[in-house]
Amino acid sequence: MKKYGKIILIVVGIIVVVALIFLIYFKTTFMSKNEIKNIVANYMNANSNDLYFDSIDFEMDKKIYEVEVYYQNKDYEYKINAKNGKVIYTDFRNDTNQNNSSNGNKFNDNSNNGNANQNNLNQQTANISEEEAKDIALTHANLAANSVSFLRTELDHDHRTLVYEVDFIYDNYEYDYTIDAMSGEIISYDKDFHD
């Protein structure tokens, strides 16, 4: 009986050590939930006390935080890189563009200044890189970069929004993605047979 007691103690000890190692790895590799809250508050130009965080879920396989937050009676969704805190996706910007016309956002559509707006569009720079746009499309399609043939990846304007057009072929199918160059959101995608 004493022999089994020692074995159980050893197994429990190993489990505790592994759990501690994992906890230390997690704490030193990934951002905390409080840091994520601050990133969201900064992104929204709001005080974190004015935001109600419905959920902050860590997706270990994707290494992202999925955040649902309420602000001024509206709910918003965020996907944030858990390692560097970069906002991968949010619907906050799109909703703000439709409802606020005087907040200084460079996406505002002011029909009295058509030329000024076109100049603003031409001066925009993307928040995500071409490689990140490719990764977003590939992740959505559940494919690896070395298994596809890219036809084009180009920065363009689509309905007054700066976007990446990403097209590639895999297994006789052509994939076409339009990705918001500011937020990384997939605006549209299509998959057609390619002969």
N, C-alpha and C positions, 0 to 999 in steps of 0.2 A: 504493500500500500504506500510506503514511504517513497518507493521508486516512482510510482505514478504521480505522487505529489510533486516531486522534483521536476519531472517532465512537464507537468502542467505549469509550474512556475517558470520554467525555461521558455515554453511556448508563449506564455503571457508576457514575459519580459521581451521577447523578440517582437511581438506585436506592438508593444508600447514603444520600443525603439524605432520601429518602422514608421509608426504613426507620428512620432516626434520629428523624424527626418522629413517626412512628407509635409508636416506643418511648417517646418523651417524653410523648406524649398518653396512652398506656396507663399509664405509671408515675404520671402526675399525676391521672388520672381514676379509675382503678380501684384497689381495695385489693390489697395483695400477698398471696401465699399464707401468709406468716408471720402477717399480721394476721388472715387467715381462721382459721388454726389457733388463735390466741388467742381469737377470738370463740367458736369451738366449745368450747374448754376452759372459758371463762367460763360459757357457756350450760349446760354439763354440771356446773359446780361441781367441776371436776377440774383436776389439774396437767397441762399439755400433754405432759409427759414420760410420763404414764401412758396417753396415747392413742396408738394406732397408726393413722396416716392411710394408708389403702389407696390413695386417690386424691383429688386436688383438681383438678377439671377446670373450666376457664373456658369458658363458653358465650357467645361473643361476640354472637350474634344475640339472646339473651335477657338479656345483661348480668348473668349470675348465675354463681356458683361452685356446682358440684355436688360434694359432699364425701361420701366413704365413710370411716367411722372405726370402729375397734374399741376397745371399752372394757369391761373386766371380762367378757371372753369373749363379748361380744355385738357385733353390727355395727349401725351406725346410719347413716342417710342424712340429709344436710342440703342445702338449697338456700338460698343466701345472696346477697342483693343485692350485686353487686360494687362498687357506688358508695358505699353508705352502711353496708354490713355488717349490714343487718337480716336476721334469720332469716325466710325466707319459708315454709319447710317443714322439718319434722323429724319423724321417728318416735321420737325419744328420749323425749319426754314420755309418749306412750302406753304404751310398753314399761315405763317406770319406774312408771307408775300401777298396772300389773298386778302388779308384783313387789315393790314397796316400800310398806309401810304406815306407816312411821315416819319418813319423811324430811322431814316438814313441808310437803310439797307440798299446795296447796289443793285438788287434785283427788282426794285420797285418799278412798276410800269406807270409812267406818267405820260399820258398821250399828248400833252402839250409840248413835250420836249423830245420828239422822235429822234432827231439827230443826236441830241445829248445822250439818249439811252443807247443808241447804236455805238457811240463812242465808248460808253461805259462797258458795253458787251465786248468790244474789241480790246479793251484794256484789262479785262478780267484774267486772272491766272487761276489755274485749277488747284484745288486743295489736295487732290489725289494725283499720283503719278500715272503715267501710261501703264507701267508694270502693275500697279495696284488695281487699275481698271481691268486689266487682263485677268488678274487673280480673282477678282470679284466675279467675273463672267465664268471662269473655269470652276470656281467653287460652286456657283449656282448650278452649272451643268454637271457637276460631280465628275470632272475630268482633270487629268494631269497635263501640264504644259507640254511635256515631251510626247504626248500621244495625239496632239492636234497639229494642224497646219494653219497658221494665222494668215488670213487674206489681207486684213488691214486693221490698224488701230489708229484712229485719228481724232484729234480734238476739233469739235465743231460747235455751232450754235443751233439749237433746236427749240423753236418757240420761245426765244429770248432767254434760253437757259444754256449754259456752257456744258457740253456733254462729250463723252467719248463714244465713238462708234467702234465697236469691237466685233469683227467677223472672223470666224474660223471654221475649218472643216474637220469632222471626225466621223469615221465609219460611214462614208457616203451621205452624210448630212451636213448642211451648212447651218451654223448657228450665228444669229445676228443679235447683238446686244446694243442697247442705248443706255449709257450709265451717266448719272449726274456727276459732273466733274468736281462739284463742290462737296456733296455729301456722300458720294459712293453708292447712292440708291440706284437700283435697276429700274429705269423708267419703262423700258419695254424689251421684250426678247422674242425671238422666233426661231423655229427649227424646221427646215425644209429639206426634202430629199435633193441631193446634189448629184447630177450624173456627169 
